[in-house]
Amino acid sequence: MLYNLEIVYLVVSLNGWAQSVMSKIKILPQNELTRRLARYEQEIEKLKAENERLKNIYNDTSDGFSFKEILALMPGNVFWKNKDGVSLGCNNNLAKFLKLNSPDDIIGKRNSDFMPEELARKLDEIDQEIMASKEGKFIEETGINANQEPAIFFSQKIPLFNKTGEVIGIVGISIDITERKKIERELKEAKEKAEASNRAKSQFLAVINHELRTPLTSILGLVNFLKKGNLSPEEEKSIVEDLDNCSQNLLNLVNDVLDFSQLEAKRYIAIITPVELKVFLLGISRILAPLAKNKNLTLKLEVDKKLPPFILTDQRLLRQILINVITNAIKYTDKGRVIIQARSIKEIGNKVTIEVVITDTGRGIPTDKINQIFEPFQQLEDPYTRQSSRSGTGLGLAIVKRLAALLNLSINVQSEVGKGTTFSLIGEFTIGNDSKAQKINSFTPKVISNIPQHKFKVLLVEDDPIVQKIHHKMLMELGATVETASSGKEALSRIKGQDILFIDIGLPDITGFQVIQKIRNELNNQHMPIIALTGYTTDKEKEIFLAAGANEVASKPINIDQIQSLLERYIKKNF
């Protein structure tokens, strides 16, 4: 078609040249006329040669590639159609994409020959709109990929015109951008999640600021009252109880943050042991009973008789999951009850599927907020207007979700605003036996009132003077003769005939690790029980302590009941 345009141009040029010659022939000298005729003849020959070159360029291979070959090798999907949507040609890429033997096989085909009717109809409508507008257009449209799956294409389509300016078809090129759109979508979602996370973290920081300052303010005020004196025994007792509650709140806050950070760093490891399930659940209900009683709530435990006596699980993780969920139920229930139900769903061989259901009569959770409660730093109440009895970090259920994943437990939540919420925990467990069952879960500390005083010796290594004083007093109350050391080297110099060693890991000169190793190796003392006291609570760090030679690791803060339990287990001869 291009070379036809050149012929038109040539005819017009020749016609203009003839008229020019006729108008000037009478006034031009002979020699000038001859020169001009010769020049025009040369121009005509040049135009003829150019027209012939354009006529053959489509199939010309003199430069290595023909225009046809170049078009066939173009990237993307190139195609052209008539005004009725019938294909007239395409490039190699589109032919391959459509699984055709050659580009010529597309001739006479329509969109409906390659894709579902509805999709083909939408593409035909787009082509008709572009031809009707007589203007090219960039557009994102849905088509199919090589696997006959929906795909997104970025296309540029331009109407084709004949010599009179009439639209006779359309030409286009398109590129599959499905993967790019997926990435864009993922980036957008990631951006939205990051922004939501930042907002949540900002709220979390505001909550933490409040949660830290409130009990600290109370503690400082209460301590100030004690320092001033002039208090009745009843007032002093009340202040001590308040101090204990504030301290416990602070400890719970710190534990939540530390637990979550360990889970985020994937440093939690499940340790599977036999657990006596009924005793285990009974212990949890007893721990939480005072919390429910303080709110005049009924806390009830119902255990299915079909449950096996022992199951294999990580009792520490399972305990934390259940305590968090039950505590949450109590927190958001102002009247009524909280019921804990444990039942066997099915038992096959040595496997049992158990469901633990916690039902409350609390305020309930809006349906559209149920997924939100498991996100970190999220709380349904405004941190500035919520009730003080519902204080917290917003990490409890986020921790539950991650711990449940470690034990392969599924969590289901059903709730109705104003009527209550039901949490269901379902998991498959291996049935165990009592040969290696841990009895710690059923241990109830008892105050030792008849211990012969000063019948066992303790070496206490602690560099913090206040913590040293507290632990020293606790040990004295339990009947120990206590020697203290504030550094590792001082501790090594004082080891002589003690029955047990309590040692802080973080010391000012050498670490508690090194002290323990020197005791076991250089002093060749393999028999003295060593309890490592530390604020480092991850499983990995505990493994390091035990590998150094410690008998057990106790996390700070430690109370007198926990110390009593350790003494009972490691120096039984004196109890």
C-alpha positions, 0 to 999 in steps of 0.5 A, spaced: 500 500 500 505 504 501 508 504 494 501 506 491 502 512 495 508 514 491 505 512 485 500 518 486 505 522 488 509 521 482 503 522 477 501 529 481 508 531 480 509 530 473 502 533 472 505 539 475 511 539 471 507 539 465 503 545 466 509 549 469 513 547 462 507 549 458 506 556 461 513 557 460 515 554 454 514 561 450 518 565 454 524 560 456 531 560 451 532 554 448 538 552 452 535 553 458 529 549 456 533 543 454 537 543 461 530 543 465 528 538 461 534 534 462 533 535 470 526 533 470 527 527 466 533 525 472 528 526 477 522 522 474 528 516 473 529 517 481 522 517 483 521 510 478 526 507 482 524 509 489 517 506 487 520 500 485 524 499 491 518 501 496 514 496 491 519 490 493 521 492 500 516 487 503 519 481 501 526 484 499 532 480 503 538 484 500 539 487 507 539 481 511 532 481 513 525 483 509 520 487 512 516 481 513 521 477 517 522 483 522 514 484 523 514 476 524 520 477 529 517 483 533 516 482 541 509 482 544 503 479 540 502 483 534 496 482 530 491 486 525 484 485 523 479 488 518 473 492 521 469 486 522 474 483 527 477 477 522 484 476 523 488 478 517 495 476 520 500 476 526 507 475 528 511 469 530 510 470 538 502 471 537 502 465 533 506 461 538 502 463 543 496 461 540 499 454 538 498 455 531 503 452 526 505 459 522 502 466 523 498 465 516 494 460 520 490 466 524 488 469 517 480 468 517 480 467 525 476 471 530 477 472 538 471 467 539 476 461 536 481 462 541 477 464 548 470 463 551 465 467 548 463 472 553 471 474 553 471 474 546 465 479 546 468 484 550 475 484 546 471 485 540 467 491 543 473 494 545 476 494 538 469 496 535 470 502 540 477 504 538 475 504 530 469 508 532 473 513 535 478 513 529 484 514 535 489 509 537 488 507 545 493 504 550 488 499 554 489 494 559 484 488 557 483 481 560 485 475 555 487 468 556 494 466 556 498 460 553 495 455 558 488 458 557 487 461 563 485 468 564 491 473 563 491 481 563 494 484 557 497 491 556 495 493 549 496 499 544 491 499 538 490 503 532 485 504 527 487 502 520 485 507 514 484 507 507 486 512 502 480 516 503 480 516 510 475 510 511 477 505 517 478 499 514 481 495 520 485 495 527 492 493 528 495 492 535 500 490 540 499 487 546 504 484 552 502 479 558 502 483 564 499 478 569 505 477 573 507 485 573 499 486 576 500 481 581 507 484 583 503 491 583 497 488 587 502 484 592 506 491 593 500 495 594 497 489 599 504 489 603 504 497 603 497 497 606 499 492 611 505 496 613 501 502 614 496 498 618 502 495 622 505 502 623 498 504 626 498 498 630 505 499 633 503 506 634 497 504 638 501 499 641 506 504 644 501 508 647 498 502 650 505 500 653 506 507 655 500 507 659 501 500 662 508 501 664 506 508 667 500 506 671 503 500 675 509 504 676 506 510 678 502 506 683 508 502 686 512 509 687 506 512 690 505 506 695 512 505 697 512 513 698 506 511 703 510 506 706 517 510 707 513 516 711 510 510 716 504 512 721 500 506 718 496 502 721 497 494 720 491 494 716 493 499 711 500 496 711 497 490 709 493 493 704 499 497 701 503 490 700 497 487 697 497 493 692 504 493 691 504 485 689 498 486 684 502 492 681 508 488 680 504 482 677 501 486 672 508 489 670 511 482 670 505 480 665 506 485 661 514 484 660 512 476 659 507 478 653 512 482 650 518 477 651 514 471 649 512 475 642 519 477 641 521 470 641 515 467 637 517 473 632 524 470 632 522 463 631 526 461 637 520 457 641 521 450 640 516 445 642 518 440 647 514 434 647 512 430 654 507 426 657 502 430 660 496 428 665 491 431 662 485 432 667 490 434 672 493 439 667 486 442 666 484 442 673 491 446 675 489 451 670 482 452 672 485 453 680 490 458 677 485 462 674 479 461 679 481 467 684 481 472 677 474 469 676 472 470 683 474 477 684 469 479 678 464 474 681 464 470 675 463 462 675 469 458 672 467 451 671 471 445 668 468 440 664 472 434 662 470 428 658 471 421 661 473 418 654 479 423 654 485 418 655 489 419 662 495 422 658 497 425 652 504 427 649 504 435 648 508 441 650 505 442 657 508 449 657 506 451 650 499 448 651 498 451 658 500 458 656 495 458 650 489 456 655 491 461 660 491 466 655 484 464 652 481 463 659 484 470 662 481 473 656 474 470 657 474 473 664 477 479 662 471 481 657 466 478 661 462 482 667 457 477 669 455 470 668 460 465 667 466 462 663 466 454 662 472 450 660 470 444 656 475 438 654 472 432 650 475 427 645 472 427 638 475 421 635 480 416 637 484 411 632 490 407 634 494 411 639 492 418 636 486 422 639 483 428 637 481 433 642 477 439 643 478 444 648 472 449 648 472 456 652 465 459 652 464 466 656 457 470 657 461 477 655 460 482 651 462 479 644 466 480 638 463 484 632 463 479 626 468 483 622 473 484 628 474 476 629 480 476 625 483 482 627 483 480 635 489 475 632 493 480 629 499 483 634 498 490 637 491 490 636 485 491 641 478 492 639 477 498 645 480 505 644 486 505 649 484 512 651 477 509 653 477 502 655 476 500 662 482 499 667 480 491 668 481 490 660 488 493 660 493 489 656 498 489 651 494 487 645 499 481 644 495 475 648 491 472 642 497 474 637 501 469 642 496 464 642 495 464 635 503 463 634 503 458 639 497 454 637 501 453 630 507 450 634 502 445 636 498 444 630 492 446 633 486 450 629 483 455 633 475 457 631 471 463 634 464 464 634 461 470 637 455 474 638 455 481 640 452 482 647 451 474 648 458 472 649 464 468 645 466 461 644 473 459 643 475 452 640 482 449 640 482 442 636 488 438 635 491 431 634 495 428 640 499 422 641 496 418 647 502 417 652 503 413 659 505 415 666 512 412 665 515 419 663 509 424 665 511 430 668 508 432 675 510 439 675 503 441 672 500 438 679 505 441 684 502 446 689 507 449 693 506 448 701 509 453 706 515 449 710 513 451 717 518 445 720 524 446 717 530 445 722 533 452 721 540 452 718 541 445 716 543 446 709 548 451 706 547 455 700 551 460 696 548 465 692 551 469 687 548 475 685 551 482 683 544 486 684 544 488 691 537 489 692 535 482 688 541 479 692 537 482 699 531 479 696 533 472 694 537 472 701 531 473 705 527 468 701 532 463 702 533 464 710 526 464 711 526 457 708 531 455 713 538 456 709 545 458 711 546 463 706 553 466 703 553 471 698 558 473 692 557 479 688 562 477 682 564 470 679 571 470 682 568 471 689 564 466 688 569 461 686 573 463 692 567 461 696 565 454 694 566 450 700 561 445 702 555 448 700 549 444 698 546 448 692 548 454 688 544 459 686 548 463 680 546 469 676 548 469 669 550 476 668 556 478 672 560 484 672 567 480 671 566 473 668 559 470 666 555 465 670 557 460 664 564 461 666 563 460 673 559 453 672 564 451 667 570 452 672 566 449 678 565 442 673 571 442 670 577 445 674 574 444 681 572 437 679 565 439 683 560 434 679 555 433 685 553 440 687 546 442 684 547 449 680 541 453 679 542 458 674 538 465 675 537 469 669 532 474 665 534 470 658 528 465 657 529 463 650 530 455 649 536 456 646 539 460 651 537 455 656 540 449 652 547 453 653 546 454 661 545 446 661 550 445 657 555 449 661 553 444 667 547 447 670 542 442 673 536 447 672 535 454 669 530 459 673 527 465 670 527 471 674 523 474 677 523 468 682 518 467 688 519 463 694 514 458 692 519 456 686 525 457 690 522 452 695 520 447 690 527 447 687 530 446 694 525 440 695 528 437 689 535 438 689 537 437 697 531 432 699 535 429 705 534 436 709 527 436 707 
